[in-house]
Amino acid sequence: MSQQKNEKTLPRPEPELLPAVIESLLFVADEPQEIGTLAKSLNVTRDRIERAVQALIEAKDGRGVFVQRLGDRVQLATVPSAAPYIERFLEVEYGRLSRASLETLAIIAYRSPVTRAQIEAVRGVSADHAVSTLQSRGLIEDVGRAAGPGRPVLFATTVRFLEYFGLQRPEDLPPLPEIDELAAVVDAHASVDAADAEDAPERAENGLDPAPAFVDPADELPPEELGDED
């Protein structure tokens, strides 16, 4: 009865106070919270929660914690620069991921959601062990089933993944310039090859690119190896 009374009498946070209240809720929460849950708890509209969360995301400079967001879920996390000090304070050392696990995680992060078969098609080897490792560490999760034969499981990264790499949102992943650069190189070579093919007749006509003269194989042999034609 007292809980119902508190829900009725508790005033809504003022707009200027809302970001601080949300930050306090995330601080005491044991796990990421959904935007809808925060809106219901504070009895405010989802739009107001969205604006307040965005304000918290942008107000991270010079602070020890920041807001991470994955889809509809948000949580507080410590800044990456504080990680070694936190590890020493808590006397905890997090194990490093193997190269295979990191490669698998990168594929999932950039192509999310993705199936195990798609991961293996990119890496060229089985991904069973790497996927199991990443799942056990809470870095990836099952987010549904793909259409098609067998309805394979789709994997995507988690909020723990953002925390592990110090990201606020999946959109904060660094770009893959090597792919763009490779495409540019391929396009450049294709353009040059096409231009050379178009100019070949004109270049030959102007004597710039003479066609290779025909060489009789017999001309390359020493006279003693030619034999007698009679």
Legacy VTK file of the C-alpha trace (Angstrom):
# vtk DataFile Version 3.0
C-alpha trace
ASCII
DATASET POLYDATA
POINTS 230 float
0.000 0.000 0.000
2.831 2.373 0.877
4.501 1.615 -2.470
1.342 2.633 -4.342
1.152 5.825 -2.299
4.769 6.688 -3.146
4.087 6.124 -6.867
1.172 8.565 -6.699
2.881 11.272 -4.680
6.398 11.086 -6.181
6.770 14.121 -8.487
8.234 13.810 -11.956
11.827 15.018 -12.237
12.197 18.514 -13.640
13.658 18.565 -17.189
16.956 20.029 -16.021
17.242 17.361 -13.301
16.238 14.387 -15.449
19.753 13.519 -16.797
21.145 13.410 -13.241
18.278 11.212 -12.052
18.781 8.794 -14.954
22.499 8.678 -14.232
21.717 7.827 -10.599
19.395 5.001 -11.643
21.992 3.563 -13.989
24.597 3.817 -11.237
22.614 1.623 -8.834
21.374 -0.786 -11.556
23.058 -4.181 -11.778
22.581 -4.488 -15.527
21.747 -2.377 -18.607
18.317 -0.748 -18.519
15.837 -0.264 -21.332
14.652 3.203 -22.293
11.047 2.110 -21.761
11.811 0.885 -18.245
13.361 4.229 -17.318
10.387 6.105 -18.749
7.952 3.970 -16.763
9.959 4.241 -13.552
10.155 8.036 -13.737
6.641 8.486 -15.173
7.899 10.608 -18.058
7.626 10.218 -21.807
10.054 8.107 -23.779
11.011 11.180 -25.798
12.177 12.989 -22.652
14.242 9.956 -21.621
15.816 9.818 -25.084
16.840 13.490 -24.890
18.218 13.107 -21.376
20.219 9.997 -22.315
21.648 11.785 -25.327
22.675 14.673 -23.068
24.483 12.204 -20.807
26.236 10.600 -23.793
27.506 13.979 -24.955
28.604 15.108 -21.459
31.495 12.693 -20.993
34.595 14.917 -21.168
36.703 14.911 -18.009
34.540 12.350 -16.229
35.317 8.896 -14.857
32.113 7.291 -16.114
30.069 7.579 -19.274
26.849 6.199 -20.723
26.964 3.288 -23.134
24.027 2.504 -25.396
23.192 -0.557 -27.469
19.826 -0.386 -29.153
17.234 0.239 -26.468
19.557 -0.522 -23.531
21.824 1.872 -21.633
24.292 1.522 -18.775
27.063 3.370 -16.976
30.671 2.306 -17.539
34.087 3.510 -16.461
36.298 5.301 -18.981
38.885 3.065 -20.731
41.809 5.175 -19.501
41.000 4.151 -15.924
41.065 0.400 -16.662
44.601 -0.384 -15.381
43.983 1.501 -12.137
40.665 -0.269 -11.620
42.304 -3.638 -12.253
44.979 -2.880 -9.657
42.425 -1.560 -7.159
40.215 -4.640 -7.553
43.220 -6.959 -7.988
41.664 -8.360 -11.139
43.335 -9.002 -14.475
41.138 -9.668 -17.469
42.435 -12.336 -19.837
43.296 -11.273 -23.356
41.365 -12.553 -26.334
43.171 -14.787 -28.822
43.748 -13.648 -32.391
41.063 -16.047 -33.630
38.545 -14.680 -31.128
39.385 -11.082 -32.030
39.003 -11.800 -35.752
35.644 -13.466 -35.135
34.526 -10.619 -32.894
35.501 -8.058 -35.548
33.427 -9.863 -38.178
30.413 -9.937 -35.871
30.855 -6.294 -34.856
31.061 -4.965 -38.417
28.561 -7.331 -40.067
26.080 -7.743 -37.211
23.832 -9.667 -37.193
25.711 -12.572 -38.756
25.483 -16.374 -38.798
28.225 -18.833 -37.878
28.439 -19.944 -41.534
28.975 -16.338 -42.663
31.754 -15.918 -40.098
33.443 -19.096 -41.318
33.097 -17.996 -44.936
35.097 -14.848 -44.135
37.733 -16.508 -41.931
38.004 -19.732 -43.917
38.121 -21.901 -40.774
35.711 -23.212 -38.166
34.410 -20.559 -35.766
32.941 -22.911 -33.143
35.595 -22.360 -30.459
35.868 -18.600 -31.012
32.082 -18.139 -30.914
31.846 -20.198 -27.701
34.615 -18.121 -26.100
32.970 -14.836 -27.039
29.590 -16.027 -25.767
31.073 -17.185 -22.457
32.611 -13.743 -21.966
29.321 -12.034 -22.759
30.742 -10.185 -25.780
28.248 -11.628 -28.289
24.721 -12.966 -28.003
22.040 -14.817 -29.930
19.708 -12.186 -31.408
17.405 -14.392 -33.468
17.282 -16.700 -36.448
18.098 -16.046 -40.084
15.634 -16.878 -42.817
16.516 -19.888 -44.925
17.255 -23.585 -44.528
17.918 -24.615 -40.954
17.118 -21.138 -39.598
20.726 -20.540 -38.383
21.391 -18.473 -35.264
22.243 -14.792 -35.738
24.960 -13.297 -33.545
25.514 -9.666 -32.552
27.677 -7.810 -30.061
26.483 -6.933 -26.552
26.701 -4.019 -24.152
29.606 -5.919 -22.542
31.388 -5.618 -25.893
31.027 -1.836 -25.740
32.378 -1.878 -22.200
35.308 -4.131 -23.149
36.444 -1.788 -25.922
35.420 1.507 -24.304
32.766 2.414 -26.870
29.566 4.330 -26.230
27.592 2.959 -29.183
28.181 0.447 -32.011
28.341 3.448 -34.352
31.555 4.499 -32.585
33.456 1.572 -34.087
36.416 2.845 -36.123
35.924 2.718 -39.896
37.696 0.182 -42.057
39.843 2.430 -44.260
41.784 -0.485 -45.703
38.630 -1.740 -47.435
37.899 1.686 -48.918
41.521 2.128 -49.924
41.593 -1.305 -51.538
38.436 -0.524 -53.484
39.974 2.775 -54.628
43.123 0.991 -55.800
41.086 -1.609 -57.667
38.969 1.114 -59.293
42.093 3.062 -60.242
43.690 0.016 -61.844
40.457 -0.805 -63.645
40.277 2.758 -65.001
43.884 2.635 -66.201
43.394 -0.757 -67.853
40.222 0.460 -69.569
41.936 3.624 -70.778
44.892 1.626 -72.098
42.561 -0.707 -73.945
40.750 2.226 -75.583
43.980 4.001 -76.525
45.800 0.923 -77.805
44.802 1.272 -81.526
45.576 4.997 -81.543
48.911 4.496 -79.786
49.920 1.783 -82.242
48.925 3.990 -85.202
51.075 6.834 -83.877
54.004 4.541 -83.312
53.857 4.973 -79.555
53.079 1.373 -78.768
54.321 -0.738 -81.690
53.028 -4.256 -81.801
55.659 -6.838 -80.959
57.312 -8.208 -84.054
56.809 -11.882 -84.842
59.870 -13.934 -84.025
60.313 -17.293 -85.738
61.520 -19.804 -83.148
63.993 -21.055 -85.682
65.708 -17.670 -85.707
66.553 -18.170 -82.048
68.410 -21.450 -82.628
72.136 -21.660 -83.361
72.966 -22.579 -87.001
74.313 -26.000 -85.999
70.926 -26.935 -84.492
68.864 -25.954 -87.527
69.781 -29.043 -89.502
69.837 -29.526 -93.285
66.656 -28.474 -95.077
67.483 -30.484 -98.227
LINES 1 231
230 0 1 2 3 4 5 6 7 8 9 10 11 12 13 14 15 16 17 18 19 20 21 22 23 24 25 26 27 28 29 30 31 32 33 34 35 36 37 38 39 40 41 42 43 44 45 46 47 48 49 50 51 52 53 54 55 56 57 58 59 60 61 62 63 64 65 66 67 68 69 70 71 72 73 74 75 76 77 78 79 80 81 82 83 84 85 86 87 88 89 90 91 92 93 94 95 96 97 98 99 100 101 102 103 104 105 106 107 108 109 110 111 112 113 114 115 116 117 118 119 120 121 122 123 124 125 126 127 128 129 130 131 132 133 134 135 136 137 138 139 140 141 142 143 144 145 146 147 148 149 150 151 152 153 154 155 156 157 158 159 160 161 162 163 164 165 166 167 168 169 170 171 172 173 174 175 176 177 178 179 180 181 182 183 184 185 186 187 188 189 190 191 192 193 194 195 196 197 198 199 200 201 202 203 204 205 206 207 208 209 210 211 212 213 214 215 216 217 218 219 220 221 222 223 224 225 226 227 228 229
